Amino acid sequence: MRHGALGVIAAAAVVATFFHAPILQDQAYHAFADARSWLGLPNFFDVMSNVLFLVVGLYGLRRTVSTNRPAYTTLCVGVLLVSLGSAYYHRSPSDATLLWDRLPMTVAFMGLFAMLLEERVTTFKTLPVLVALGIASALYWRETGDLRAYILVQFLPLVLMPLILFLFPRKFLDGRLLMVAVAFYVLAKVLETYDRQVFSSFVLSGHTLKHLSAGVASFFVIAAVPATRSVGRR
């Protein structure tokens, strides 16, 4: 029944996405509130706030974990590449540069989702399939202008993750830390939505704070994977 519930929700989301009208990229999305330059770097704060992803990704790669190393490494590499792709995009926002922001995000999302599925739901190795689907969703948007597949890949795992944590027994991954990560990611999306309103009353824009909140979310995701203790030399 638990597997059936997840399957029904996933199938319903796919069907609803298929029958929804194509969703096109709003070009106003690229007009971020904080366009200040500093040290010759355009959009300085939106660019440099991505450093947190680099720090978190490197931190994750330095850890030694005892569960599903391929998915965990994919997650960490995805987070690290988000810092580069997002910085590249925010230096000169456009649909062409946005692709390099979205590709690593799908890799990170799918790495996390595969790790959770393979730990609690299925013995099937989902990582290659999920990463391929994530990358394909971003490429499909770039070729067609239709965001539906990318939106599905990004938000369906966010819907299913709390259900998986609730319905399936706890094993290695710390469900509490994963839920903290989800909360910070939701906060990031809210800050992104109210980019200009936040900037009108604060020194940083909503989008800059979105990067910081999402970076914190990625830290809690990585921290939810228990590290093994290294044996020191005598």
N, C-alpha and C positions, 0 to 999 in steps of 0.2 A: 504493500500500500504506500509506503514511503517513497519507493522508487517511482511508483505510478503517479503520485502527486507531483513530483518534480517533472516527470515526463509530460504530464498534462499542462502544467504551467509553461514549460518551455515550448511545447507545440502550439499552445494558444498565442504566445508572444510572436512566434514565427509567422503564424497565419495572419494575425492582426497586422504585422509589419508588411506582409505581402499584399494585403488588400488595402493598405493605406496608400494614399496618393504620394508620389515622389516628394521627398523633402529636399529642397535646394539650399545651398549655402547662402545665407544672408551676407551680402557684401559689407553691410554695416558692422558685421562682427569684427572686421579688421581695424575698425576705428576705436582704439582703446583710449581710455580716459587720460592716462598719464603718458604723454609723448615727450616728456622732458629728456634732454640730452645732457650727458655729463662726461667729461674726459673724452669728448669726441664720439661717444657711443650713443646712437639714437635709442630712444625708448629704454633708457639706462636701467630703471628699476624693474621693468617687466623682463628685461634680459637677465640681469644679474641675480634676480630672485630664484633663478633656476639652479644656482650653485648648490642649494640644499639637496636637490635630487642627486647631484654628483657625489656629495658627501655620503648620503644614505646608501647609494648604490655601491660605493667603494667599501663602506662599512659592512654591508651584507656579504660582499664577495670575500672579505677577510675572515668571516665566521666559518666554522666547521659545523655542519648540521648532520643529524643522523637519519633524516627522512627525505626521500625523493630529491636527491641532489640535482638531477637534470632540471626539474621544474623550478626548484629554488634558484638555481643559477640563472635560468631564463628570466625569472622575476627580477633578480638583482641587475642583470645586464640591461633589461628593459628600463628599469628605473634610472640607471646610469645614462643610457642613451636619450631618455626624455630630457635630461639637462641640456644635452647638446642640440637635440632637435628643436626643443622649445626656444632655446636662446637664439638659434638660427632663424626661426620663424619670427620672433618678436623684434629682431633687428630690422626686418623689412617685411611686415605682415602682408601676405597675399595668399591666394589659393595654392600657388605653386610651392611656397615655403611651408604652408600649413601641413602639407602631406608629410613632411619630415618631423613635424611635431606629433602627428597622429600615429604614424607607423610604430614608433617605440612604445607609445601608450598601449596599443593593442597587444604588443608582445608582453609587457608587464602584466596587464590584466589577465591574459590567457595563461601566463605562467602561474599566477596565483590561483586562478580557477582550476587549472589542471591539478595543482598540488592538493587542493581541497577535495576535488572529486576523487582522485586516486587514493587519498588517505581514508575517506569515509564512505564513498558511494560505490565505487567500481574498481575492479582489478584491471580493467582495460587501460592501456597507456594512451591517455587522451591528449598529452602534450603536443605531439606533432600535428594532430588534426586541429586542435584549438588554435595553435599559433598560426597555422596556415589560413584558417578561417578569419582570424583577426587581421592578418596582413591583407588578405583578399578584400575584406570589407573597406579598408582604407583605399586600396587601389581601385576598387569599384567606384567609390565616390569620386576619385580623381578623374576616372575615365568618363563617367556618366553625369556627374554633378549631383547624384542622388545619395542622400545621407542615411537612408533607412537601414541599410545593413550595418553601417558603422554605429549607429545609435543602438541597434539591437545588441551588437557585440559588447558595447560599453555598459549598457544598463541591465541586461538580463542577468549577468553574474551578480550584480548588486542586489537584485531581487531574490535570486536563488541562494546566495550565501547565508543570510540569516536563517532561511528555512533548513538548509543543510546542517547548520550548527545546532538548530533546535531538534531536528528529527533524528539525527544520527549520533551515535555515542561519541564522546570525546576521546580522542587518541593523542597524537603528538601536538597538533596545532592548538594554541591557546585561543579558544573561542572568544574570551573576554577581550583580549587585545585586538582580535580581528574586528569585533563590533566597535571598539574605540576607533579603529582605522576607518570603518564605514562612516561613523559619525563625523570624523574630520573631513572625509571626502564629500559628504553631503554639505558640510559647511563651506567647503571650497566651491562647490557648484552654486551655492547661494551668493557667495562673495563675487563670483564671476558674473552672475546675473545682475547684481547691483554695483557694477564697476564704477560708474560715474557718481552714483549717490554716495558711495563710501568715500570717493576721492574729494567730493565737495565738502566733507566734514572731517577729513583725516589727512595726514601727511602722505600716506600711501594709498594707491587705488585699490579697488576691490579685486582687480585681476592680479596685481602684485601679491596681495594677501592670499588670493586663491592659490598661487604657486606655493607659498609658505605652508598653508594649511594642507595642501595635497602632499607636500614633502613630509610633513609630520605624519600624515596618514600612511605614507609608504614606509616610514620608520617603524610604526606599530605593526604593519604587516610583516616586515622582516623580523621584528622582535618576537612575533607570535610563533615563529619557528624555533624550537629549542636548539640551543647550541650544545655540542658535545665538549667536554673538558679535554683540553690538550694535556698530554703527559709531559711534564717538565723534565729537563735533564738533571741528573744528580751530580 
